[in-house]
Amino acid sequence: MPLPFNRLRAFSICFARRESTITRLNSKAKIPPVITVSILAPDLPTLRARALAQIPFADAIELRLDNLALAREADLTELIRALEKPVIAAVNAADAFGTFSGTRAERFDLLARAARAGAAYIDIDWKEAAHQPPLPTTTRRIVSRHIQDETPTDLKRAFDALALESHATDRLKFVTHAHRAEDGARMLEFLSRQTRETIAFTSGERGSFTRVLAPIFGSQSTYAAPAFVAGVDTGGATAPGQIRADTLRAQLPATGLTRDTEIFAVLGNPARHSLSPRLHTAVFRNHNRNAVYVAIEPDDIGVFLAHAHAPNWRGFSVTAPFKEPAFALATERDEHARASSAANTLIRAGATWNALNTDVGAVEVVLRRALQSAELEADLATALVIGTGGAARAALTALRRAKLGERSAESAAFCVTGRTESKVKSLAREFGATPLTRDEWNDQRFDILVHCTPAGSHVAPNEMPIPLALLKSARAVIEAVYRPTRTPLVQAAERAGVEVVLGTAWFLEQAALQAQSFGADESARPVLFAELERALAEARTA
């Protein structure tokens, strides 16, 4: 049985209690407007159309003039006035994700025209800053450094070199490339210590989460790709890892970011296609909570957590392949985490992390549903768990707690199988199950099949995790994969007349328990369910 709500809540509050001595990064004051939509186009009419379409989504607009060396000042003036938002004019070459190929003099002349036309800022490359002529007093400079191939180990040295090329009145922009999420975490940690007016984040897909979080750590802005607008050619991202402005804005708290905005995330590899950010954000917004939730893909969860020092980092959902490492890294663990030796939730406790496993409670719920649908008694039923990762550990824990197969006449009533024989045998010994190799599959019969691998998901589409022969005797299938809803296993089970508990049921149950551990109450469940239904409906019509 999952922990009752009051016990789970008390446990999570104990884990997540906030000492009055904790100091946030800055004050609770709302951060000024932060979303700069960056727009690139092959000609001025297209740039104008794209920029005007972004007014509802942008706090500021960056006009990338890379392809517009001959743009007239009068035309730029008309456009900037029409936008009615602060405008940044930039002329980027390939070393800053741009297409400009002209001379230094041509770049300076174009930026000067944009400044006279009313641009609030011009963006100038750090190596050009010392040579750039004076600007109108109404225009400030953003002095930028883009490091496209890495996030240097010594960020201070790279940043100081940028600062030396700037004036005291300049805003600094420091962008590095993240090969791994750990690079992004280092950048945020570094950013939080800066005293200069700075824009900083990491580029690349692995660093895209920093574009959401950077303002919390002191960045003056974050850059977004144009929002989708029906009937308008909005163009695409102007740099790798940019998030569409409408998507980015939907991730922020309804009241806007503050320096003490709480940060939650799903940690997995992969994680970018997870629906967890969307569902938990819906709960936060429903509760009017100053919290944000993002997807992060570390290579090493321990290294990532070592850079998550700021107290804003409050909790994590943990998915493959990090459920067992998360358990090992935790200081304290709830009973389900201890029983499964895996964790799918981490909650901050001072300077350390504590672990929960809401998968176990979720499997207990869906197992009861499967037994009831198939008209089976738990202690007489036989079961096979397919997989050897954290989800399989949760399933084995739930099955053992349900006393599955204890009165069954079958000698192998409670089995586990997977790709790697050594892992299967190890897991079987740990949980008192019978190991089943792939060579033995066709000779076995099981009432319940519990699938705990990525087979059939977006990671391994169209993959069938077991031979069809195993379905012939099955009475029920429990699927862990929730996207797509109808996996190859689900479809095959339905054709065979087997009762199916969809992966969405498992996902929703663990998410509801997890939301409670993050501080929500029982009202989170209908919010999660409604948002999941919307997301899946959108996927079906896409």
PyMOL commands that set and color helices and strands:
alter all, ss='L'
color gray80, all
select helices_A, chain A and resi 5-16+44-53+73-83+94-96+104-116+129-131+155-164+181-191+205-207+209-217+245-251+276-286+301-306+323-329+335-340+358-373+378-380+390-401+421-431+438-443+468-471+488-495+503-517+524-541
alter helices_A, ss='H'
color red, helices_A
select strands_A, chain A and resi 35-40+60-64+87-90+121-125+140-147+171-177+198-203+222-224+262-267+291-296+313-318+332-333+345-349+352-356+383-386+414-417+434-436+448-451+476-479+499-501
alter strands_A, ss='S'
color yellow, strands_A
deselect
rebuild
show_as cartoon
